[in-house]
């Protein structure tokens, strides 16, 4: 794991409109894959589900670190509504991966 000061992450937007606000990510993230085993004991070859860095950071702050949504939003430098959307999307993806037995990929971010 990479430790150090928080870094800024923002997904790219190629089109018109307002640019997304960067999120502060306080945890080093490397590309990881969690793959369930099929009935033969081999890793699943289903289409993977991708979790974005801001979704993982929101899940980490609220559910692992025990912060309130307000505290986590301040730590990430976003509004509570933005944090809530990241939490909701991250929870949905984790549950979908468990129910459908699909690999869960934490996207790699270059530091």
Secondary structure by P-SEA (a helix, b strand, c coil): cccccbbbbbccccccccccbbbbbcccccbbbbbbbcccccccccbbbbbcaaaaaaaaacccccccaaaaaaaacccaaaaaaaaaaaaaaaaaaaaabbbbbcccccc
